[in-house]
Structure formats: C-alpha cells, structure tokens
Amino acid sequence: MQGGCCQICGSSLRQELARSQARPKGPDSRFVLCLHCAHVYRDPMPDEAELSRADVSERSLPRLAGREAGQWLADLVEPLTQQRTVLAIRSALDGLDRHQGVLAPFRERGWSICEVASTSALRIGSSDSVLDARRPWPRRPSRTFSLILGGPIERLPDPVPALRMLRRHLEDDGLLFLSMPNLLDPCPTERMAQELFRGSHARLYSPSAAQTLLARSGFRTDAIRMYRGDGTLGLLGRPADLVPDQPLDDPAALRDLFHVLHWPGSAEVLGWNLASLAETQAQALPALCQQQDRSAFSVRRSGACVAALEGRAEGRLVPLMIWGNMDGYQAGAVEDLKRQIAQQTTIIQLGLGSGEIATHLAEGLRDKQHLFIWEADPALARTILNLVDLSPLWLSQQVSLLLGPNPDLPRGVAWRLAEPAFVFSTDSARQWHPWTYRQIVSRLTPCALITDSPSSRSIY
C-alpha cells in the first residue's frame, strides 16, 4: 500500500469520509475526501492485486437493468458510427444485471460482438482471455471497434493508462462507454458500505470528476446518463484532444451530504436539502455540488433568522427575496394563484425564491398534479439551500427542482415539461437573469392561464 493522492487536482489535503470492511475479518477500507476538489479515494491506496482479491471476496452487485441500458446505448450509438463492431470487456460488465442483456440489442441488430475477460487481452501476445474463439480480434493489437464497453475504472488506482490504451482500439468515429458507481447518487445508508464504499473500489467519481478523467485520457463526453435508483453513472465518450476539465466539486457540499447520510442527527441545513434531493431526484445534485462563486449574494438577518437576500450586479444591490412575503405574492394573490392552478396538471414556477410560495402550493397539490421549480442560477439555489431547510419539499413525489438554463432531465420529466403548463414567476426570477427566464419560457408550452397572473406577464 502507498499513500493515496487526489487524481483530479493533486492536492494532499484530505479528510476521512467513510470506512468499510474490505472483507470478513479484513482491515477497514478508508475513503477520504479531497478538501480542494472533493474527489473521493482510498487512503492508503491499495495495489491492483489487493483490489482484485477484495473483488473476488465480495458479492457482485447488480447496477443496471441490462437490456434497458443496452437499448438506450444502441439507439444512441447506431446513428453515430459507420461500422457495427462491439468490444465488450467482461470485467466492465460484471456489475451489470444480466450483462448479456446489455449486448442483446446489438446482436438483434446484426452487430459483430467480441467479448474479452479484461483489458489485458488486448495487449500483444495475450490470447488466452478471448471468450469467443471464432473472432480472434483481440490478438491483433491494431484491430479497432465502433464501440467499446470499457473496464471498471473505479477499481483502478490510475485508470488513465487503461483508457488511453482503449482509445487506440477505437475507429475514427468510435465511442467508449463506461459505467461506474455515481458518488452523487448514493444508495441508502444501510447498503452504502456494500455498494459504494467497497473494498474493491479505489476511487469514486462524481459526474464532473468522471468527465474530467475522460478528458485527460483523450475523450470528450458526448452523453451522460444517471440511472435513478441504483447509483450508477454511465458516460459515452469519443476520442478528442485538448478537452477542458469540468468544474471542480465542492468539498463542503459532499461533506454535508454524507454527514447527514451517516449521522441523521446532523443539523446542517445544506446536508438535509442535498440528502432529500439524493433520495428523489439525484440529477439535481451535480449542479448544486460544484464549486460556484456565491460572493454575488448578500444575506440580511434579523437576529438568528434570515430576513432577506440581495444580489450584486454591476456595482448595485438587487433585492431578490424577503422571507415572509410569499415571494412577492400578497394574501389575495396567493389564493387567486391557487384557484388558477387547481385545474392544471403541470405547474412551473420560475425561480426558487425563498421556497415559501412553493411550499404553500405543494401542500395543496392533488393527484396527478406536478410542480416544477426552475431556478436558472445554480449558485443562487445553493445559497438558498444553505439558509433554509426545504427537504420536505424535495421529498414530495410531486415536486421537481430544475437547475440552470439547460438541465439534464430524465425522459419522463422532459415529456411532462413538453405538455401545456401553467407558468408563474417569483420576485427573484423577475430581478435575476430575466433574459434567461425569457429563453426558458420560449421553450415551454404555457397554457392561456399564464396571462392571468400579473407576475407572469412581467417575465416578458
């Protein structure tokens, strides 16, 4: 073993995040959090032989519904490549539920498939790992493929050399698909030691860190998919040079999230918000857990209570929200708003605001109604979630949080947003990035009732 280091930023500053037993009666696996970029890794770092022994001793855990993942991947890749050849590295599929199901859609579409046990089968002189003797492609190092289902990078102390080697086996228009545990989609606490902080895992990646790793290995991420409910991250990349790194993650956010998951008695406001989002809509976490400049916002307090939030723009303070005024809606306007949304199934609130109007409306939602809260500025949303515990809002199955002008949405959410919707805005949306909200509204299908709300008219 050797002392671990941060692969993303190289910092030696770290803090223990979790411990788990590598195998029965074995030593604990210590996972640490980089205090500069929030990368999570083992310390001390075991060698590959020890990681392999730990993997053999642990029960293989399913990640994806095999055929569903294969169907999604085949639909995405087929229009992008001229040839139809797949290299499936079996060690990359061991964590998949019924890994042959991933390959089934490719077989049905006539793709040529080659399976090897591990990436070592691609090296010169290695042929004993070939599973399909009828196709000895791996024995020829120059053989290239349209699609490679890559290795389990979370089990490698340094995945970059392996990824660069795989790049040499791709067609010019070829693609690499990786699946790995998603650090920002944690499983329930009672399963965390067995599924996330496993003895066979050397490093754990968030979506941002995984894309940075691909960039440094010579790939640009073309598609990313977070599989809700099983904690898996899927990335599809193509060879590219000089790809910039992604924004760094925020150690404070990761620390608060896992602190609440490990010790539910924690009183950290941000941690409670992130933990509740992780349970119902983990796709919101990457934007909230990235490092952001929140110096543009100023909080005013009355004693220990939050009173107001202001933004700094072009040298002046912009009042964004006042706690206690329902985000700009007076008592009569709130009741009028509730009557207007009573007959709607899809409701979109522009701007998170203080969370007061959203909480009030969410309490009265009926079956089949859904409230989308669309905040264009993730830094503002993070500032609010640092101040106010809105976890009951996020735990509702009828409320979704959308962040940024172009959020990455699950298919069901995207379909729902394409339907006619009742749209209204908060004070903060009218004051902060109003042009961005105009662009958002232009992509929606607002029903006629949008013009009945005085606050909605002003967004135009």
Residue, then its C-alpha position, 0 to 999 in steps of 0.5 A: m500500500q502507498g499513500g493515496c493522492c487526489q487524481i483530479c487536482g493533486s492536492s494532499l489535503r484530505q479528510e476521512l469520509a467513510r470506512s468499510q470492511a474490505r472483507p470478513k475479518g479484513p482491515d477497514s477500507r478508508f475513503v477520504l475526501c479531497l478538501h480542494c476538489a472533493h474527489v473521493y479515494r482510498d487512503p492508503m491506496p491499495d495495489e491492483a492485486e489487493l483490489s482484485r482479491a477484495d473483488v473476488s471476496e465480495r458479492s457482485l452487485p447488480r447496477l443496471a437493468g441490462r437490456e434497458a441500458g443496452q437499448w438506450l446505448a444502441d439507439l444512441v450509438e447506431p446513428l453515430t458510427q459507420q461500422r457495427t463492431v462491439l468490444a465488450i470487456r467482461s470485467a466492465l460488465d460484471g456489475l451489470d444485471r444480466h450483462q448479456g442483456v446489455l449486448a442483446p440489442f446489438r446482436e438483434r441488430g446484426w452487430s459483430i460482438c467480441e467479448v474479452a475477460s479484461t483489458s489485458a487481452l488486448r495487449i500483444g501476445s495475450s490470447d488466452s482471455v478471448l471468450d469467443a474463439r471464432r473472432p480472434w480480434p483481440r490478438r491483433p493489437s491494431r484491430t479497432f471497434s465502433l464501440i467499446l464497453g470499457g473496464p471498471i475504472e473505479r477499481l483502478p488506482d490510475p485508470v488513465p493508462a487503461l483508457r488511453m490504451l482503449r482509445r487506440h482500439l477505437e475507429d475514427d468515429g468510435l465511442l467508449f462507454l463506461s459505467m461506474p458507481n455515481l458518488l452523487d447518487p448514493c444508495p441508502t445508508e444501510r447498503m452504502a458500505q456494500e455498494l459504494f464504499r467497497g473494498s474493491h473500489a479505489r476511487l469514486y467519481s462524481p459526474s464532473a470528476a468522471q468527465t474530467l478523467l475522460a478528458r485527460s485520457g483523450f475523450r470528450t463526453d458526448a452523453i451522460r446518463m444517471y440511472r435513478g435508483d441504483g447509483t450508477l453513472g454511465l458516460l459515452g465518450r469519443p476520442a478528442d484532444l485538448v478537452p477542458d476539465q469540468p468544474l471542480d466539486d465542492p468539498a463542503a457540499l459532499r461533506d454535508l451530504f454524507h454527514v447527514l447520510h451517516w449521522p441523521g442527527s446532523a443539523e446542517v441545513l445544506g446536508w438535509n436539502l442535498a440528502s432529500l434531493a439524493e433520495t428523489q431526484a439525484q440529477a439535481l445534485p451535480a449542479l448544486c455540488q460544484q464549486q460556484d462563486r456565491s460572493a454575488f449574494s448578500v444575506r440580511r438577518s434579523g437576529a438568528c433568522v434570515a430576513a432577506l437576500e440581495g444580489r450584486a450586479e454591476g456595482r448595485l444591490v438587487p433585492l431578490m427575496i424577503w422571507g415572509n412575503m410569499d415571494g412577492y405574492q400578497a394574501g389575495a394573490v396567493e389564493d387567486l394563484k391557487r384557484q388558477i392552478a387547481q385545474q392544471t396538471t403541470i405547474i412551473q414556477l420560475g425561480l426558487g425564491s425563498g421556497e415559501i410560495a412553493t411550499h404553500l402550493a405543494e401542500g395543496l397539490r392533488d393527484k396527478q398534479h406536478l410542480f416544477i421549480w426552475e431556478a436558472d442560477p445554480a449558485l443562487a439555489r445553493t445559497i438558498l439551500n444553505l439558509v433554509d431547510l426545504s427537504p420536505l419539499w424535495l421529498s414530495q413525489q410531486v415536486s421537481l427542482l430544475l437547475g440552470p438554463n439547460p438541465d439534464l432531465p430524465r425522459g419522463v420529466a422532459w415529456r411532462l415539461a413538453e405538455p401545456a403548463f401553467v407558468f408563474s414567476t417569483d420576485s427573484a426570477r423577475q430581478w435575476h437573469p430575466w433574459t434567461y427566464r425569457q429563453i426558458v419560457s420560449r421553450l415551454t408550452p404555457c397554457a392561456l392561464i399564464t396571462d392571468s397572473p400579473s407576475s407572469r406577464s412581467i417575465y416578458 
